[in-house]
Amino acid sequence: MKNEERDAFEEKYGYKPTEIRVAIDGLAVYVHKDNPLQGLTLAQVDAIFSKTRKRGYPKDIRVWGELGVNRRMGQQADQPLRPQLRFGDLWFL
């Protein structure tokens, strides 16, 4: 909870809210509707965004061809992936 949310709750109800953490962080993966891939495994997502690859994928995924994209799909296999991350209002390209 943000400080403003805690303050508003306390002002309204007269006591501090009880926080129960259900997660440390979350990740949502979005792709363009015309993307030729049918989906990604959690191991592939880990290999795209992580340096540790704890899901067991054998190597980092850096280009579309490593996900099975090829010229027949209208894409160049050697084109780099461009993952974009957002934390709050900040974007990291």
N, CA, C and O atoms as a DFTB+ gen file, in Angstrom:
372 C
 N C O
     1  1       0.847      -1.187       0.000
     2  2       0.000       0.000       0.000
     3  2       0.884       1.239       0.000
     4  3       1.968       1.257       0.584
     5  1       0.403       2.243      -0.653
     6  2       1.101       3.517      -0.653
     7  2       0.775       4.268       0.638
     8  3      -0.260       4.028       1.260
     9  1       1.658       5.171       1.031
    10  2       1.434       5.948       2.257
    11  2       0.110       6.693       2.223
    12  3      -0.590       6.768       3.233
    13  1      -0.237       7.245       1.064
    14  2      -1.493       7.990       0.944
    15  2      -2.695       7.084       1.181
    16  3      -3.685       7.500       1.782
    17  1      -2.604       5.834       0.703
    18  2      -3.691       4.876       0.894
    19  2      -3.836       4.502       2.367
    20  3      -4.951       4.399       2.878
    21  1      -2.698       4.298       3.052
    22  2      -2.740       4.000       4.485
    23  2      -3.370       5.157       5.260
    24  3      -4.226       4.955       6.122
    25  1      -2.933       6.359       4.937
    26  2      -3.446       7.547       5.628
    27  2      -4.939       7.714       5.410
    28  3      -5.675       8.014       6.350
    29  1      -5.392       7.521       4.174
    30  2      -6.822       7.668       3.865
    31  2      -7.643       6.616       4.611
    32  3      -8.724       6.911       5.121
    33  1      -7.128       5.395       4.672
    34  2      -7.834       4.333       5.397
    35  2      -7.936       4.683       6.878
    36  3      -9.006       4.585       7.479
    37  1      -6.815       5.090       7.455
    38  2      -6.808       5.412       8.885
    39  2      -7.725       6.583       9.197
    40  3      -8.413       6.576      10.218
    41  1      -7.742       7.578       8.339
    42  2      -8.625       8.727       8.557
    43  2     -10.095       8.314       8.482
    44  3     -10.920       8.795       9.259
    45  1     -10.415       7.428       7.554
    46  2     -11.805       7.012       7.376
    47  2     -12.287       6.083       8.494
    48  3     -13.404       6.234       8.988
    49  1     -11.441       5.117       8.896
    50  2     -11.886       4.082       9.836
    51  2     -11.362       4.263      11.265
    52  3     -11.854       3.622      12.194
    53  1     -10.356       5.144      11.438
    54  2      -9.848       5.414      12.784
    55  2      -8.774       4.456      13.265
    56  3      -8.354       4.544      14.419
    57  1      -8.323       3.556      12.429
    58  2      -7.228       2.661      12.810
    59  2      -6.417       2.325      11.565
    60  3      -6.893       2.476      10.440
    61  1      -5.180       1.864      11.779
    62  2      -4.301       1.534      10.653
    63  2      -4.748       0.232       9.993
    64  3      -5.210      -0.677      10.682
    65  1      -4.621       0.128       8.685
    66  2      -4.989      -1.121       8.009
    67  2      -3.973      -2.222       8.329
    68  3      -2.807      -1.945       8.609
    69  1      -4.425      -3.439       8.282
    70  2      -3.535      -4.591       8.429
    71  2      -3.114      -5.031       7.031
    72  3      -3.943      -5.390       6.195
    73  1      -1.824      -4.994       6.805
    74  2      -1.324      -5.396       5.490
    75  2      -1.008      -6.879       5.478
    76  3      -0.394      -7.400       6.409
    77  1      -1.427      -7.551       4.431
    78  2      -1.107      -8.957       4.225
    79  2      -0.481      -9.071       2.840
    80  3      -1.166      -8.945       1.825
    81  1       0.816      -9.309       2.811
    82  2       1.507      -9.429       1.521
    83  2       1.153     -10.748       0.853
    84  3       1.196     -11.809       1.475
    85  1       0.807     -10.662      -0.407
    86  2       0.483     -11.870      -1.167
    87  2       1.512     -12.147      -2.251
    88  3       1.516     -13.222      -2.852
    89  1       2.387     -11.174      -2.501
    90  2       3.436     -11.351      -3.503
    91  2       4.486     -10.279      -3.299
    92  3       4.216      -9.238      -2.700
    93  1       5.670     -10.531      -3.795
    94  2       6.730      -9.533      -3.756
    95  2       6.675      -8.680      -5.015
    96  3       6.851      -7.463      -4.963
    97  1       6.430      -9.328      -6.135
    98  2       6.432      -8.624      -7.412
    99  2       5.567      -9.405      -8.389
   100  3       5.233     -10.564      -8.144
   101  1       5.215      -8.783      -9.472
   102  2       4.421      -9.443     -10.494
   103  2       4.951      -9.115     -11.875
   104  3       5.667      -8.130     -12.059
   105  1       4.603      -9.927     -12.825
   106  2       5.028      -9.717     -14.201
   107  2       3.869     -10.050     -15.124
   108  3       3.257     -11.112     -15.015
   109  1       3.579      -9.144     -16.021
   110  2       2.587      -9.392     -17.061
   111  2       3.299      -9.278     -18.401
   112  3       4.069      -8.341     -18.614
   113  1       3.056     -10.201     -19.286
   114  2       3.704     -10.203     -20.599
   115  2       2.643      -9.929     -21.649
   116  3       1.654     -10.654     -21.755
   117  1       2.856      -8.882     -22.419
   118  2       1.946      -8.503     -23.506
   119  2       2.723      -8.514     -24.807
   120  3       3.894      -8.137     -24.841
   121  1       2.079      -8.940     -25.867
   122  2       2.683      -8.885     -27.195
   123  2       1.663      -8.313     -28.174
   124  3       0.458      -8.338     -27.921
   125  1       2.151      -7.810     -29.267
   126  2       1.287      -7.261     -30.306
   127  2       0.382      -8.361     -30.851
   128  3       0.793      -9.517     -30.948
   129  1      -0.839      -8.003     -31.202
   130  2      -1.821      -8.990     -31.680
   131  2      -1.376      -9.708     -32.947
   132  3      -1.832     -10.821     -33.210
   133  1      -0.501      -9.101     -33.733
   134  2      -0.030      -9.718     -34.965
   135  2       1.233     -10.560     -34.776
   136  3       1.786     -11.070     -35.751
   137  1       1.687     -10.708     -33.552
   138  2       2.871     -11.509     -33.291
   139  2       2.612     -12.939     -33.755
   140  3       1.572     -13.503     -33.416
   141  1       3.523     -13.546     -34.520
   142  2       3.273     -14.878     -35.068
   143  2       3.377     -16.020     -34.055
   144  3       2.962     -17.137     -34.364
   145  1       3.907     -15.782     -32.879
   146  2       4.027     -16.852     -31.889
   147  2       2.679     -17.155     -31.251
   148  3       1.889     -16.246     -30.999
   149  1       2.421     -18.406     -30.995
   150  2       1.187     -18.815     -30.338
   151  2       1.266     -18.618     -28.833
   152  3       0.238     -18.475     -28.171
   153  1       2.470     -18.610     -28.288
   154  2       2.629     -18.434     -26.850
   155  2       4.072     -18.645     -26.441
   156  3       4.916     -19.014     -27.257
   157  1       4.348     -18.406     -25.161
   158  2       5.668     -18.615     -24.585
   159  2       5.524     -19.474     -23.336
   160  3       4.523     -19.389     -22.624
   161  1       6.516     -20.288     -23.081
   162  2       6.541     -21.032     -21.831
   163  2       7.120     -20.137     -20.738
   164  3       7.754     -19.124     -21.035
   165  1       6.905     -20.507     -19.479
   166  2       7.515     -19.743     -18.389
   167  2       9.031     -19.798     -18.477
   168  3       9.702     -18.823     -18.140
   169  1       9.585     -20.923     -18.925
   170  2      11.031     -21.036     -19.090
   171  2      11.540     -20.056     -20.152
   172  3      12.612     -19.475     -19.989
   173  1      10.781     -19.868     -21.239
   174  2      11.182     -18.902     -22.276
   175  2      11.094     -17.471     -21.753
   176  3      11.989     -16.666     -22.009
   177  1      10.031     -17.145     -21.027
   178  2       9.900     -15.796     -20.458
   179  2      11.067     -15.538     -19.515
   180  3      11.643     -14.450     -19.524
   181  1      11.421     -16.529     -18.701
   182  2      12.550     -16.412     -17.790
   183  2      13.850     -16.177     -18.567
   184  3      14.672     -15.357     -18.157
   185  1      14.043     -16.888     -19.681
   186  2      15.262     -16.738     -20.474
   187  2      15.322     -15.401     -21.211
   188  3      16.407     -14.956     -21.584
   189  1      14.183     -14.760     -21.424
   190  2      14.150     -13.438     -22.064
   191  2      14.457     -12.344     -21.038
   192  3      15.242     -11.437     -21.317
   193  1      13.841     -12.424     -19.853
   194  2      13.916     -11.341     -18.881
   195  2      14.935     -11.540     -17.766
   196  3      15.291     -10.574     -17.090
   197  1      15.413     -12.760     -17.555
   198  2      16.262     -13.053     -16.408
   199  2      17.684     -13.375     -16.833
   200  3      17.925     -13.810     -17.959
   201  1      18.610     -13.160     -15.933
   202  2      19.997     -13.565     -16.182
   203  2      20.287     -14.923     -15.549
   204  3      21.280     -15.561     -15.897
   205  1      19.440     -15.374     -14.629
   206  2      19.707     -16.610     -13.902
   207  2      19.090     -17.839     -14.550
   208  3      19.590     -18.946     -14.352
   209  1      18.023     -17.680     -15.315
   210  2      17.322     -18.780     -15.978
   211  2      17.006     -19.914     -15.004
   212  3      17.346     -21.069     -15.259
   213  1      16.368     -19.587     -13.910
   214  2      16.033     -20.590     -12.894
   215  2      14.947     -21.554     -13.344
   216  3      14.723     -22.571     -12.688
   217  1      14.263     -21.259     -14.455
   218  2      13.240     -22.167     -14.981
   219  2      13.837     -23.264     -15.860
   220  3      13.114     -24.135     -16.341
   221  1      15.156     -23.224     -16.070
   222  2      15.815     -24.334     -16.744
   223  2      16.042     -24.201     -18.233
   224  3      16.550     -25.136     -18.852
   225  1      15.679     -23.058     -18.847
   226  2      15.946     -22.922     -20.285
   227  2      17.459     -22.938     -20.482
   228  3      18.172     -22.328     -19.686
   229  1      17.980     -23.613     -21.518
   230  2      19.427     -23.822     -21.631
   231  2      20.270     -22.587     -21.933
   232  3      21.476     -22.601     -21.685
   233  1      19.668     -21.513     -22.464
   234  2      20.465     -20.322     -22.792
   235  2      19.573     -19.091     -22.798
   236  3      18.347     -19.196     -22.820
   237  1      20.207     -17.915     -22.777
   238  2      19.455     -16.670     -22.892
   239  2      18.783     -16.601     -24.258
   240  3      19.331     -17.088     -25.247
   241  1      17.610     -16.004     -24.315
   242  2      16.914     -15.791     -25.584
   243  2      17.058     -14.319     -25.935
   244  3      16.580     -13.454     -25.203
   245  1      17.721     -14.030     -27.060
   246  2      17.994     -12.643     -27.444
   247  2      17.446     -12.265     -28.817
   248  3      17.252     -11.082     -29.095
   249  1      17.193     -13.255     -29.682
   250  2      16.670     -12.958     -31.027
   251  2      15.422     -13.800     -31.276
   252  3      15.225     -14.840     -30.648
   253  1      14.578     -13.332     -32.209
   254  2      13.302     -13.998     -32.491
   255  2      13.472     -15.439     -32.948
   256  3      12.639     -16.288     -32.630
   257  1      14.533     -15.728     -33.684
   258  2      14.762     -17.088     -34.165
   259  2      14.903     -18.098     -33.044
   260  3      14.583     -19.273     -33.225
   261  1      15.376     -17.661     -31.891
   262  2      15.511     -18.565     -30.743
   263  2      14.157     -18.952     -30.153
   264  3      14.075     -19.844     -29.308
   265  1      13.099     -18.280     -30.597
   266  2      11.735     -18.628     -30.195
   267  2      10.984     -19.370     -31.303
   268  3       9.803     -19.684     -31.157
   269  1      11.677     -19.648     -32.412
   270  2      11.058     -20.383     -33.505
   271  2      10.509     -19.511     -34.621
   272  3       9.945     -20.031     -35.583
   273  1      10.660     -18.201     -34.514
   274  2      10.190     -17.304     -35.570
   275  2      11.125     -17.425     -36.771
   276  3      12.347     -17.450     -36.623
   277  1      10.526     -17.500     -37.969
   278  2      11.348     -17.617     -39.166
   279  2      10.754     -16.784     -40.304
   280  3       9.711     -16.149     -40.154
   281  1      11.430     -16.805     -41.418
   282  2      11.037     -15.984     -42.569
   283  2       9.627     -16.306     -43.055
   284  3       8.923     -15.414     -43.530
   285  1       9.202     -17.572     -42.944
   286  2       7.843     -17.937     -43.376
   287  2       6.790     -17.200     -42.560
   288  3       5.675     -16.978     -43.032
   289  1       7.137     -16.829     -41.358
   290  2       6.212     -16.088     -40.505
   291  2       6.263     -14.588     -40.790
   292  3       5.573     -13.801     -40.143
   293  1       7.084     -14.203     -41.762
   294  2       7.200     -12.794     -42.106
   295  2       8.164     -12.040     -41.213
   296  3       8.142     -10.810     -41.170
   297  1       8.989     -12.749     -40.517
   298  2       9.949     -12.128     -39.605
   299  2      11.354     -12.623     -39.912
   300  3      11.545     -13.722     -40.434
   301  1      12.311     -11.807     -39.583
   302  2      13.710     -12.209     -39.689
   303  2      14.126     -12.875     -38.385
   304  3      13.956     -12.294     -37.313
   305  1      14.663     -14.070     -38.461
   306  2      15.040     -14.818     -37.264
   307  2      16.149     -14.139     -36.476
   308  3      16.272     -14.349     -35.269
   309  1      16.970     -13.313     -37.161
   310  2      18.094     -12.690     -36.463
   311  2      17.749     -11.335     -35.837
   312  3      18.623     -10.668     -35.284
   313  1      16.483     -10.929     -35.921
   314  2      16.074      -9.657     -35.319
   315  2      16.084      -9.769     -33.793
   316  3      15.550     -10.735     -33.247
   317  1      16.684      -8.794     -33.094
   318  2      16.736      -8.878     -31.635
   319  2      15.361      -8.666     -30.998
   320  3      14.534      -7.907     -31.503
   321  1      15.139      -9.351     -29.884
   322  2      13.961      -9.076     -29.068
   323  2      14.160      -7.710     -28.419
   324  3      15.290      -7.305     -28.146
   325  1      13.081      -7.018     -28.179
   326  2      13.170      -5.710     -27.521
   327  2      12.223      -5.679     -26.321
   328  3      11.202      -4.991     -26.351
   329  1      12.563      -6.424     -25.265
   330  2      11.673      -6.417     -24.099
   331  2      11.637      -5.036     -23.458
   332  3      12.656      -4.351     -23.369
   333  1      10.474      -4.646     -23.022
   334  2      10.290      -3.358     -22.356
   335  2       9.720      -3.620     -20.973
   336  3       8.769      -4.387     -20.821
   337  1      10.290      -2.992     -19.981
   338  2       9.868      -3.181     -18.601
   339  2       9.301      -1.885     -18.056
   340  3       9.764      -0.800     -18.408
   341  1       8.305      -1.997     -17.201
   342  2       7.722      -0.821     -16.563
   343  2       7.648      -1.057     -15.066
   344  3       7.163      -2.095     -14.614
   345  1       8.128      -0.096     -14.306
   346  2       8.016      -0.093     -12.858
   347  2       7.281       1.186     -12.481
   348  3       7.851       2.275     -12.555
   349  1       6.031       1.064     -12.080
   350  2       5.246       2.268     -11.782
   351  2       5.095       3.100     -13.033
   352  3       4.565       2.631     -14.041
   353  1       5.563       4.341     -12.970
   354  2       5.482       5.242     -14.115
   355  2       6.757       5.245     -14.949
   356  3       6.857       6.016     -15.903
   357  1       7.725       4.413     -14.620
   358  2       9.012       4.407     -15.323
   359  2       9.069       3.263     -16.328
   360  3       8.717       2.129     -16.005
   361  1       9.510       3.562     -17.543
   362  2       9.677       2.560     -18.591
   363  2      11.159       2.334     -18.819
   364  3      11.941       3.285     -18.836
   365  1      11.554       1.063     -18.998
   366  2      12.921       0.707     -19.307
   367  2      12.911      -0.055     -20.631
   368  3      12.295      -1.115     -20.743
   369  1      13.590       0.489     -21.617
   370  2      13.590      -0.132     -22.943
   371  2      14.916      -0.839     -23.181
   372  3      15.120      -1.428     -24.242
